[in-house]
């Protein structure tokens, strides 16, 4: 037996499933640095976005200069009277002394109209820069979102079954569908805000300070005071945005489970119960949304109130200095233009919290290492002979009780084997280990003499066809559901597989034949029809090894006999391992493996077991005595 590879240290699925905002290891700087790494490949587009954002901000200051000149022309009595030097130390700067409009030789009304139209023209130019900035940032946003979703979904698909045994599917859906969007949106929006709003504030303050530093200082001296209450409120509810993201997972779990188990919900009359579960989670979300929205929205009136106080101080100063009307209007227009930018920046702390919680949950799933991994240089299997061997295999799902305990068994190529025993004896666990859904805790499993832990997982599973009692059909056409077993199969091959599975006739009775769309999990078909589609899928796959886990459990007696013939035909020359509670379907097996409490009690043909194995004889007598009574 080959030496198994050393098991890799991996992140336990249970630990990740319990991850909360207080448990994740990455701190804020690490999360945001990593988020920036997703933006870095688009740095050219980002540079254009930054340039357009800065230009859109700078045009706020340009608009003030133009507005001052327009006011000089259109306001009665506004002649641009000079302000005394002691109040206007920058009055000799060329930008102001030379920034005058000389009327050209045209009618006065046309001149005034052209001067007034300069404002919408500048707004148009600023709007173009703003649009280009937003478009560039949205373009980056969509690329980052695509990459986050691709990496998180791909990582989740690679996880082992133990991961999905512990993580709620609703949480996974919430993370891949919604938290990736929250992460990408926040990243681009916050980056946009950090570019555009500071540029707007700086350009406006630069112009108004140069116009009249004393007036501007008086108007802005109280402005920092608005940061204090906003900071206090944000600190008190800084976790509300993150808690809303976490509670959304619970809502998604209830939503997913209610619809996935709708038959159970309706069969037990639990519609009102599920509704209350859903509404309870929804109420918690609403509570946290109100908290963080309150923190965001209360900043607006606070900034405006403090800002109006500053304007009042400035107005008193204007009266004292007998300020020119056009200067007074321009200064106030500029100061009022600062406050929308300031309000937007004051909300960033809560947006950062939401982004942080969503991002580290997404990165947690992306970074999760599957427990079952390929070795560094895996062996790819093109076509195996079908010899399987288990040597002293032990395995436990929970650690307190072994599902398999010291199991050794050889499955030779071209032979048919059956696993029988009471529920919980370890039959399905054996198939899971042979498929390498899990790794044994001790012992090893070989395929054609090679430890399966040294094989590439995909190539191993390509050698095996599985038909389970738990059939799963996609919300797709019947043809595509069968084609899932062999993606490059022709229509003729699909129909041939369906005929061998005795599914062709009922398929042709459907409204659109093979193009009929199935409901969720194939709910528009009967259980037996679903299983025949699943068997057709395995027949199309045509692998050298076949696993049947109660493959005919949902079929009636007549269909079972037909399917059994098809399976016998399919099984020729292949290694077959079947789990069956109905012994009548496996009496012709080359070997019947009797299991009990995770151990192999005996293994031999039916004729031998009926004579020497009490456990098998008990099963046989129980089933056939019941059949004779019925």
C-alpha positions as CSV (number, residue, x, y, z in Angstrom):
1,X,0.0,0.0,0.0
2,X,1.4,3.4,-1.0
3,X,2.3,5.9,1.7
4,X,-0.5,8.5,2.1
5,X,0.2,12.1,1.8
6,X,0.4,14.2,5.0
7,X,-3.0,15.8,5.7
8,X,-2.9,19.5,5.3
9,X,-3.9,21.9,8.0
10,X,-7.1,23.5,7.0
11,X,-9.7,25.9,8.3
12,X,-12.5,24.0,10.0
13,X,-15.9,24.7,8.4
14,X,-17.5,24.9,11.8
15,X,-15.2,27.7,12.8
16,X,-15.9,29.7,9.7
17,X,-19.6,29.1,10.1
18,X,-19.6,30.7,13.5
19,X,-17.5,33.7,12.4
20,X,-18.9,36.9,13.6
21,X,-17.9,40.5,13.6
22,X,-15.9,39.9,16.8
23,X,-14.2,36.7,15.8
24,X,-12.5,37.4,12.4
25,X,-8.8,37.8,12.5
26,X,-8.2,40.4,9.9
27,X,-8.2,44.0,11.2
28,X,-9.5,47.0,9.4
29,X,-6.2,48.0,7.7
30,X,-5.7,44.5,6.3
31,X,-9.2,44.3,5.0
32,X,-9.1,47.7,3.2
33,X,-5.6,47.1,1.9
34,X,-6.8,43.9,0.4
35,X,-9.8,45.5,-1.0
36,X,-7.6,48.1,-2.7
37,X,-5.7,45.2,-4.3
38,X,-8.8,44.3,-6.2
39,X,-8.9,47.9,-7.6
40,X,-5.2,48.0,-8.4
41,X,-5.5,46.1,-11.8
42,X,-7.8,48.9,-13.0
43,X,-5.5,51.7,-12.1
44,X,-5.6,53.4,-15.5
45,X,-9.4,53.6,-15.3
46,X,-9.0,54.7,-11.7
47,X,-6.6,57.5,-12.7
48,X,-9.2,58.8,-15.1
49,X,-11.9,58.6,-12.5
50,X,-9.7,60.5,-10.0
51,X,-8.9,63.1,-12.6
52,X,-12.5,63.6,-13.5
53,X,-13.6,63.6,-9.8
54,X,-11.0,66.3,-9.0
55,X,-12.0,68.4,-12.0
56,X,-15.7,68.1,-10.9
57,X,-14.6,69.4,-7.5
58,X,-12.4,72.1,-8.8
59,X,-15.3,73.5,-11.0
60,X,-17.1,74.3,-7.8
61,X,-14.5,77.0,-7.2
62,X,-14.6,78.1,-10.9
63,X,-18.4,78.5,-10.6
64,X,-17.9,80.9,-7.7
65,X,-15.6,83.1,-9.7
66,X,-18.0,83.2,-12.6
67,X,-21.0,83.8,-10.4
68,X,-19.3,86.8,-8.8
69,X,-18.8,88.4,-12.2
70,X,-22.3,87.6,-13.3
71,X,-23.7,89.2,-10.1
72,X,-21.6,92.3,-11.0
73,X,-23.4,92.5,-14.3
74,X,-27.0,91.6,-13.4
75,X,-27.5,93.0,-9.9
76,X,-28.6,96.6,-9.7
77,X,-26.0,98.8,-7.9
78,X,-23.4,96.0,-7.9
79,X,-20.3,97.7,-9.4
80,X,-17.7,95.7,-7.6
81,X,-16.9,98.4,-5.1
82,X,-13.5,97.8,-3.6
83,X,-13.3,96.7,0.1
84,X,-10.8,98.5,2.4
85,X,-7.4,97.0,2.4
86,X,-7.6,96.1,6.1
87,X,-10.4,93.7,5.4
88,X,-9.2,92.4,2.0
89,X,-5.5,91.5,2.1
90,X,-5.7,89.5,-1.2
91,X,-7.4,92.3,-3.3
92,X,-4.4,92.9,-5.5
93,X,-4.2,89.3,-6.7
94,X,-4.5,89.2,-10.5
95,X,-7.2,86.5,-10.4
96,X,-9.5,89.1,-8.9
97,X,-8.2,92.5,-10.1
98,X,-8.3,91.2,-13.8
99,X,-11.4,89.0,-13.6
100,X,-13.8,91.6,-15.0
101,X,-16.2,91.4,-17.9
102,X,-16.0,94.2,-20.5
103,X,-19.3,94.5,-22.5
104,X,-18.6,93.8,-26.2
105,X,-20.3,95.9,-28.9
106,X,-23.6,94.0,-28.9
107,X,-27.1,94.8,-27.5
108,X,-27.1,95.0,-23.7
109,X,-29.9,92.4,-23.3
110,X,-27.9,89.9,-25.5
111,X,-24.8,90.6,-23.4
112,X,-26.6,90.0,-20.1
113,X,-28.2,86.8,-21.6
114,X,-24.8,85.5,-22.7
115,X,-23.3,86.3,-19.3
116,X,-26.1,84.4,-17.5
117,X,-25.8,81.4,-19.8
118,X,-22.2,81.0,-18.7
119,X,-23.4,79.5,-15.5
120,X,-25.4,76.6,-17.0
121,X,-22.5,76.0,-19.4
122,X,-20.1,75.6,-16.5
123,X,-22.7,73.4,-14.7
124,X,-22.8,71.3,-17.9
125,X,-19.0,71.0,-18.0
126,X,-19.0,70.1,-14.3
127,X,-21.8,67.5,-14.9
128,X,-19.7,65.9,-17.7
129,X,-16.7,65.5,-15.4
130,X,-19.0,64.2,-12.6
131,X,-20.6,61.7,-15.0
132,X,-17.3,60.5,-16.2
133,X,-16.0,60.1,-12.7
134,X,-19.1,58.1,-11.6
135,X,-18.9,56.0,-14.8
136,X,-15.2,55.1,-14.2
137,X,-15.9,54.2,-10.5
138,X,-19.0,52.1,-11.5
139,X,-16.9,50.3,-14.2
140,X,-14.3,49.5,-11.5
141,X,-17.1,48.5,-9.1
142,X,-18.6,46.0,-11.5
143,X,-15.2,44.4,-12.1
144,X,-14.5,44.1,-8.4
145,X,-18.0,42.7,-7.8
146,X,-17.5,40.1,-10.5
147,X,-14.1,39.0,-9.1
148,X,-15.4,38.9,-5.5
149,X,-18.4,36.7,-6.5
150,X,-16.2,34.5,-8.7
151,X,-13.6,33.9,-6.0
152,X,-16.1,33.4,-3.2
153,X,-18.3,31.0,-5.2
154,X,-15.3,29.1,-6.5
155,X,-13.9,28.8,-3.0
156,X,-17.2,27.5,-1.7
157,X,-17.5,24.9,-4.5
158,X,-14.0,23.6,-3.5
159,X,-15.0,23.1,0.1
160,X,-15.4,19.6,1.5
161,X,-18.7,18.1,2.5
162,X,-17.8,18.6,6.2
163,X,-18.0,22.4,5.5
164,X,-21.5,22.2,4.2
165,X,-22.5,20.0,7.1
166,X,-22.0,23.0,9.4
167,X,-22.6,26.1,7.3
168,X,-26.2,27.3,6.7
169,X,-26.9,27.6,3.0
170,X,-28.8,30.8,3.6
171,X,-25.7,32.4,5.0
172,X,-23.7,31.3,2.0
173,X,-26.2,32.7,-0.4
174,X,-26.3,36.0,1.6
175,X,-22.5,36.3,1.4
176,X,-22.1,35.5,-2.3
177,X,-25.2,37.4,-3.5
178,X,-25.4,40.4,-1.2
179,X,-22.3,40.9,0.9
180,X,-20.0,40.9,-2.2
181,X,-22.2,43.7,-3.6
182,X,-22.0,45.6,-0.3
183,X,-18.2,45.2,-0.3
184,X,-17.8,46.3,-3.9
185,X,-20.2,49.2,-3.7
186,X,-18.8,50.5,-0.5
187,X,-15.3,50.3,-1.8
188,X,-16.0,52.3,-5.0
189,X,-18.4,54.7,-3.3
190,X,-16.0,55.4,-0.4
191,X,-13.1,55.9,-2.8
192,X,-15.3,58.2,-4.9
193,X,-16.3,60.2,-1.9
194,X,-12.7,60.5,-0.8
195,X,-11.8,61.9,-4.2
196,X,-14.7,64.2,-5.1
197,X,-15.8,65.7,-1.8
198,X,-12.4,66.8,-0.5
199,X,-11.6,68.3,-3.9
200,X,-14.8,70.3,-3.9
201,X,-14.3,71.5,-0.3
202,X,-10.7,72.6,-1.0
203,X,-11.5,74.4,-4.2
204,X,-14.4,76.3,-2.6
205,X,-12.5,77.2,0.5
206,X,-9.5,78.4,-1.5
207,X,-11.7,80.8,-3.5
208,X,-13.7,82.2,-0.6
209,X,-10.6,82.5,1.6
210,X,-8.9,84.6,-1.1
211,X,-12.0,86.6,-1.6
212,X,-12.3,87.5,2.1
213,X,-10.4,85.5,4.7
214,X,-12.0,87.2,7.7
215,X,-15.6,86.5,6.5
216,X,-14.7,82.9,5.7
217,X,-12.9,82.4,9.0
218,X,-16.0,83.7,10.8
219,X,-18.3,81.5,8.9
220,X,-16.2,78.4,9.3
221,X,-14.9,78.9,12.8
222,X,-17.9,77.0,14.2
223,X,-17.9,74.3,11.5
224,X,-15.6,71.9,13.4
225,X,-18.2,71.9,16.2
226,X,-20.6,69.8,14.1
227,X,-18.0,67.0,14.0
228,X,-18.3,66.4,17.8
229,X,-22.0,65.3,18.0
230,X,-21.7,63.4,14.8
231,X,-18.7,61.5,16.1
232,X,-20.4,60.8,19.4
233,X,-23.5,59.4,17.6
234,X,-21.4,57.4,15.2
235,X,-19.4,55.9,18.1
236,X,-22.6,54.8,19.9
237,X,-24.1,53.1,16.9
238,X,-20.9,52.3,14.9
239,X,-21.7,48.5,15.0
240,X,-25.3,48.9,13.9
241,X,-24.4,48.8,10.2
242,X,-22.3,45.7,10.7
243,X,-25.0,44.0,12.8
244,X,-27.5,44.7,10.0
245,X,-25.3,42.7,7.6
246,X,-25.1,39.8,10.1
247,X,-28.8,39.7,10.8
248,X,-29.5,39.6,7.1
249,X,-27.9,36.2,7.1
250,X,-30.5,34.9,9.5
251,X,-33.2,36.3,7.3
252,X,-31.7,34.6,4.2
253,X,-31.5,31.3,6.1
254,X,-35.2,31.4,7.0
255,X,-36.1,32.4,3.5
256,X,-34.1,29.6,1.9
257,X,-35.2,26.9,4.3
258,X,-38.9,27.9,3.9
259,X,-38.9,27.6,0.2
260,X,-36.5,24.6,0.0
261,X,-38.8,22.7,2.4
262,X,-42.1,24.1,1.2
263,X,-43.6,20.6,1.0
264,X,-42.8,20.0,4.7
265,X,-44.0,23.4,5.6
266,X,-47.4,22.9,4.0
267,X,-47.7,19.3,5.1
268,X,-47.4,20.4,8.7
269,X,-49.4,23.6,8.3
270,X,-46.5,25.7,9.4
271,X,-47.0,28.7,7.2
272,X,-47.7,31.0,10.1
273,X,-44.7,29.6,12.1
274,X,-42.3,30.3,9.2
275,X,-43.8,33.7,8.7
276,X,-43.2,34.6,12.3
277,X,-39.6,33.3,12.0
278,X,-39.1,35.4,9.0
279,X,-40.7,38.5,10.5
280,X,-38.6,38.1,13.7
281,X,-35.4,38.3,11.7
282,X,-36.8,41.1,9.6
283,X,-37.7,43.1,12.7
284,X,-34.1,42.8,14.0
285,X,-32.8,44.0,10.7
286,X,-35.2,47.0,10.7
287,X,-34.0,47.9,14.2
288,X,-30.3,48.0,13.1
289,X,-31.2,49.8,9.9
290,X,-33.0,52.5,11.8
291,X,-30.0,52.9,14.1
292,X,-27.4,53.4,11.4
293,X,-29.7,55.5,9.2
294,X,-30.5,57.7,12.2
295,X,-26.8,58.2,12.7
296,X,-26.4,59.1,9.1
297,X,-29.4,61.4,8.7
298,X,-29.0,63.3,12.0
299,X,-25.7,64.6,10.7
300,X,-27.4,66.6,8.0
301,X,-29.4,68.9,10.2
302,X,-26.5,69.3,12.6
303,X,-24.2,70.4,9.9
304,X,-26.8,72.8,8.5
305,X,-27.6,74.3,11.9
306,X,-24.0,74.9,12.7
307,X,-23.4,76.1,9.1
308,X,-26.3,78.6,9.4
309,X,-24.8,80.0,12.6
310,X,-21.6,80.6,10.7
311,X,-23.5,82.3,7.9
312,X,-25.2,84.5,10.5
313,X,-21.8,85.6,11.8
314,X,-20.6,86.3,8.3
315,X,-23.7,88.4,7.6
316,X,-23.0,90.6,10.6
317,X,-19.5,91.0,9.4
318,X,-20.8,92.0,5.9
319,X,-22.9,94.7,7.4
320,X,-20.0,96.0,9.4
321,X,-17.7,96.2,6.4
322,X,-20.3,97.4,3.9
323,X,-19.4,94.4,1.7
324,X,-20.4,94.6,-2.0
325,X,-23.6,92.6,-2.9
326,X,-21.9,90.4,-5.5
327,X,-19.1,89.5,-3.1
328,X,-21.6,88.8,-0.3
329,X,-23.7,86.5,-2.5
330,X,-20.7,84.7,-3.9
331,X,-19.2,84.1,-0.5
332,X,-22.5,82.7,0.9
333,X,-23.1,80.6,-2.1
334,X,-19.6,79.1,-1.7
335,X,-20.0,78.4,2.0
336,X,-23.4,76.8,1.5
337,X,-21.9,74.7,-1.3
338,X,-19.4,73.3,1.2
339,X,-22.0,71.7,3.5
340,X,-23.3,68.9,1.1
341,X,-19.7,67.7,0.7
342,X,-19.2,67.9,4.5
343,X,-22.4,66.0,5.2
344,X,-21.4,63.2,2.8
345,X,-18.0,62.9,4.4
346,X,-19.6,62.8,7.9
347,X,-21.5,59.6,6.9
348,X,-18.5,57.7,5.9
349,X,-17.7,56.1,9.2
350,X,-20.9,54.0,9.2
351,X,-20.4,53.1,5.6
352,X,-16.9,52.0,6.4
353,X,-18.3,49.8,9.2
354,X,-20.8,48.1,6.8
355,X,-18.1,47.6,4.2
356,X,-15.7,46.2,6.8
357,X,-18.1,43.6,8.2
358,X,-19.2,42.5,4.7
359,X,-15.7,42.4,3.3
360,X,-14.1,40.3,6.0
361,X,-17.0,37.8,5.8
362,X,-16.4,37.5,2.0
363,X,-12.7,37.2,2.4
364,X,-13.2,34.6,5.2
365,X,-15.0,32.4,2.7
366,X,-12.5,33.1,-0.1
367,X,-9.6,32.2,2.2
368,X,-11.2,29.0,3.7
369,X,-9.1,26.0,2.9
370,X,-11.0,22.8,2.1
371,X,-10.2,19.9,4.4
372,X,-10.0,17.6,1.3
373,X,-7.2,18.9,-0.9
374,X,-5.2,17.6,-3.8
375,X,-1.5,17.0,-3.2
376,X,1.1,19.3,-4.7
377,X,1.6,17.0,-7.7
378,X,-1.6,14.9,-8.0
379,X,-1.9,11.9,-10.2
380,X,-4.5,12.3,-12.9
381,X,-6.4,9.1,-13.7
382,X,-7.5,8.8,-17.4
383,X,-9.1,5.4,-17.3
384,X,-8.9,3.1,-14.3
385,X,-9.4,-0.7,-14.2
386,X,-11.8,-0.4,-11.2
387,X,-9.9,-2.2,-8.4
388,X,-10.7,-0.5,-5.0
389,X,-9.3,-1.5,-1.7
390,X,-9.9,-0.3,1.8
391,X,-7.3,-1.2,4.5
392,X,-8.2,-0.9,8.1
393,X,-10.2,2.3,7.6
394,X,-11.6,4.2,10.5
395,X,-13.7,7.3,10.3
396,X,-15.9,9.5,12.5
397,X,-18.2,12.4,11.7
398,X,-18.3,13.8,15.2
399,X,-15.3,12.4,17.0
400,X,-17.2,10.7,19.8
401,X,-18.3,7.6,17.8
402,X,-16.8,5.9,14.7
403,X,-19.0,5.6,11.7
404,X,-16.4,3.1,10.4
405,X,-14.1,1.1,12.6
406,X,-11.2,-1.0,11.1
407,X,-12.9,-1.7,7.8
408,X,-10.8,-3.7,5.2
409,X,-12.4,-4.8,1.9
410,X,-11.3,-5.4,-1.7
411,X,-13.6,-4.6,-4.6
412,X,-12.2,-6.3,-7.7
413,X,-12.8,-4.9,-11.2
414,X,-15.8,-6.2,-13.1
415,X,-17.6,-7.6,-10.1
416,X,-20.8,-6.6,-8.4
417,X,-20.9,-5.9,-4.7
418,X,-23.7,-5.1,-2.3
419,X,-23.6,-3.5,1.1
420,X,-26.4,-4.5,3.5
421,X,-27.1,-3.8,7.1
422,X,-29.3,-1.8,9.4
423,X,-29.4,2.0,9.1
424,X,-26.3,3.6,10.6
425,X,-24.1,0.6,10.0
426,X,-21.8,2.6,7.8
427,X,-22.9,1.7,4.2
428,X,-23.2,5.3,2.9
429,X,-20.1,6.3,4.7
430,X,-18.1,3.7,2.8
431,X,-19.3,5.2,-0.5
432,X,-18.5,8.8,0.7
433,X,-15.0,7.7,1.6
434,X,-14.5,5.9,-1.7
435,X,-15.5,9.1,-3.5
436,X,-13.1,11.0,-1.2
437,X,-15.8,13.3,0.1
438,X,-14.0,12.7,3.4
439,X,-10.6,11.3,4.3
440,X,-10.3,8.4,6.7
441,X,-8.8,9.2,10.2
442,X,-6.7,6.0,9.9
443,X,-6.0,3.4,7.3
444,X,-6.2,4.1,3.6
445,X,-8.0,3.5,0.3
446,X,-6.5,2.6,-3.0
447,X,-7.6,2.7,-6.6
448,X,-5.7,0.4,-8.8
449,X,-2.9,0.3,-6.2
450,X,-2.6,4.1,-5.8
451,X,-3.8,5.8,-2.6
452,X,-6.7,8.0,-3.6
453,X,-5.3,10.9,-1.5
454,X,-2.5,11.1,-4.1
455,X,-5.0,11.3,-7.0
456,X,-6.5,14.4,-8.4
457,X,-10.1,14.6,-7.0
458,X,-11.8,15.5,-10.3
459,X,-10.1,12.6,-12.1
460,X,-11.0,10.2,-9.3
461,X,-14.7,11.1,-9.4
462,X,-14.7,11.0,-13.2
463,X,-14.1,7.3,-12.8
464,X,-17.3,6.8,-10.7
465,X,-21.0,7.1,-11.5
466,X,-23.3,7.7,-8.5
467,X,-27.0,7.1,-8.4
468,X,-28.4,8.0,-5.0
469,X,-31.8,7.7,-3.4
470,X,-31.6,11.5,-2.9
471,X,-32.0,12.5,-6.5
472,X,-31.4,16.1,-7.5
473,X,-32.6,17.7,-10.7
474,X,-31.8,21.2,-11.8
475,X,-34.4,23.8,-12.8
476,X,-33.6,23.2,-16.4
477,X,-34.8,21.1,-19.3
478,X,-34.9,17.3,-19.1
479,X,-32.3,17.1,-21.8
480,X,-29.8,19.3,-19.9
481,X,-30.4,17.4,-16.7
482,X,-29.4,14.2,-18.4
483,X,-26.5,15.9,-20.2
484,X,-25.1,16.9,-16.8
485,X,-23.5,13.4,-16.7
486,X,-21.5,14.1,-19.9
487,X,-21.5,17.7,-21.0
488,X,-20.4,17.1,-24.6
489,X,-23.0,14.3,-25.2
490,X,-25.0,14.5,-28.4
491,X,-28.8,14.5,-28.4
492,X,-28.7,10.9,-29.8
493,X,-26.6,9.7,-26.9
494,X,-28.9,11.5,-24.4
495,X,-32.0,9.8,-25.9
496,X,-30.3,6.4,-25.9
497,X,-29.4,6.8,-22.2
498,X,-33.0,7.7,-21.5
499,X,-34.3,4.6,-23.3
500,X,-31.9,2.4,-21.4
501,X,-33.2,4.0,-18.1
502,X,-36.8,3.4,-19.3
503,X,-37.3,7.2,-19.2
504,X,-37.8,7.9,-22.9
505,X,-41.5,7.1,-23.0
506,X,-42.6,9.3,-20.1
507,X,-40.3,12.1,-21.4
508,X,-42.0,12.1,-24.7
509,X,-45.4,12.3,-22.9
510,X,-44.3,15.7,-21.5
511,X,-45.5,18.9,-23.1
512,X,-42.2,19.7,-24.8
513,X,-40.5,16.3,-24.6
514,X,-36.8,16.6,-23.8
515,X,-37.1,20.4,-23.8
516,X,-39.6,20.3,-21.0
517,X,-38.5,22.6,-18.1
518,X,-38.5,20.9,-14.8
519,X,-39.6,22.6,-11.6
520,X,-37.3,23.2,-8.6
521,X,-35.5,19.9,-7.8
522,X,-37.6,18.2,-10.5
523,X,-40.8,18.7,-8.5
524,X,-43.0,18.4,-11.6
525,X,-42.1,14.7,-12.0
526,X,-42.9,11.8,-9.7
527,X,-40.2,10.3,-7.5
528,X,-39.8,7.4,-9.8
529,X,-39.5,9.6,-12.8
530,X,-36.9,11.7,-11.1
531,X,-34.9,8.7,-10.3
532,X,-35.0,7.4,-13.8
533,X,-33.7,10.7,-15.1
534,X,-30.9,10.4,-12.5
535,X,-30.1,6.8,-13.7
536,X,-30.1,8.0,-17.3
537,X,-27.5,10.6,-16.3
538,X,-25.3,7.9,-14.8
539,X,-25.8,5.7,-17.9
540,X,-24.7,8.6,-20.1
541,X,-21.6,9.1,-17.9
542,X,-20.6,5.4,-18.5
543,X,-17.8,5.3,-15.9
544,X,-15.8,2.1,-15.0
545,X,-17.1,2.2,-11.4
546,X,-20.7,2.5,-10.4
547,X,-22.2,3.3,-7.0
548,X,-25.9,2.7,-6.4
549,X,-27.3,4.0,-3.2
550,X,-30.8,2.7,-3.1
551,X,-31.0,3.5,-6.8
552,X,-34.4,1.9,-7.3
553,X,-36.0,2.8,-4.0
554,X,-38.6,5.2,-5.6
555,X,-39.7,2.9,-8.4
556,X,-42.7,0.6,-8.6
557,X,-42.1,-3.2,-9.1
558,X,-42.6,-3.1,-12.8
559,X,-40.3,-0.2,-13.4
560,X,-37.8,-1.7,-11.0
561,X,-37.5,-4.8,-13.0
562,X,-37.0,-2.8,-16.2
563,X,-34.4,-0.6,-14.6
564,X,-32.7,-3.6,-13.1
565,X,-32.2,-5.0,-16.5
566,X,-30.8,-1.7,-17.7
567,X,-28.5,-1.5,-14.8
568,X,-27.3,-5.1,-15.3
569,X,-26.5,-4.2,-18.9
570,X,-24.7,-1.1,-17.9
571,X,-22.8,-2.9,-15.1
572,X,-21.1,-5.5,-17.4
573,X,-17.4,-5.2,-17.1
574,X,-17.6,-2.5,-14.4
575,X,-17.0,-2.5,-10.7
576,X,-20.4,-2.1,-9.0
577,X,-21.1,-1.3,-5.4
578,X,-24.7,-1.1,-4.4
579,X,-26.5,-0.2,-1.2
580,X,-29.9,-1.8,-1.0
581,X,-32.4,-2.4,1.7
582,X,-34.4,-4.7,-0.6
583,X,-32.3,-7.8,-0.8
584,X,-34.3,-9.0,-3.8
585,X,-32.3,-6.6,-6.0
586,X,-28.8,-7.8,-5.0
587,X,-29.1,-11.5,-4.5
588,X,-27.1,-12.1,-7.7
589,X,-24.1,-10.0,-6.5
590,X,-20.7,-11.6,-6.6
591,X,-20.3,-10.6,-2.9
592,X,-22.7,-9.3,-0.4
593,X,-21.0,-7.3,2.4
594,X,-22.9,-7.4,5.7
595,X,-22.2,-4.4,8.0
596,X,-23.1,-3.7,11.6
597,X,-22.1,-0.7,13.8
598,X,-19.3,0.4,11.4
599,X,-17.7,-3.0,10.9
600,X,-17.9,-5.7,8.2
601,X,-19.4,-8.8,9.8
602,X,-19.1,-11.0,6.7
603,X,-18.7,-10.9,2.9
604,X,-19.7,-13.7,0.6
605,X,-22.3,-14.7,-2.1
606,X,-25.9,-15.0,-1.0
607,X,-25.8,-18.8,-0.8
608,X,-22.8,-18.8,1.5
609,X,-24.1,-16.0,3.8
610,X,-27.5,-17.5,4.2
611,X,-25.8,-20.5,5.8
612,X,-23.1,-19.0,7.9
613,X,-24.0,-15.4,8.7
614,X,-26.8,-15.0,11.4
615,X,-27.1,-11.2,10.8
616,X,-27.7,-11.7,7.0
617,X,-30.1,-14.6,7.6
618,X,-32.1,-12.4,10.0
619,X,-32.3,-9.6,7.4
620,X,-33.3,-12.1,4.7
621,X,-35.9,-13.9,6.8
622,X,-37.4,-10.6,8.0
623,X,-37.8,-9.1,4.5
624,X,-39.1,-12.2,2.7
625,X,-41.4,-13.1,5.5
626,X,-42.9,-9.7,5.2
627,X,-43.2,-10.0,1.4
628,X,-45.0,-13.3,1.7
629,X,-47.5,-11.8,4.2
630,X,-48.1,-8.9,1.9
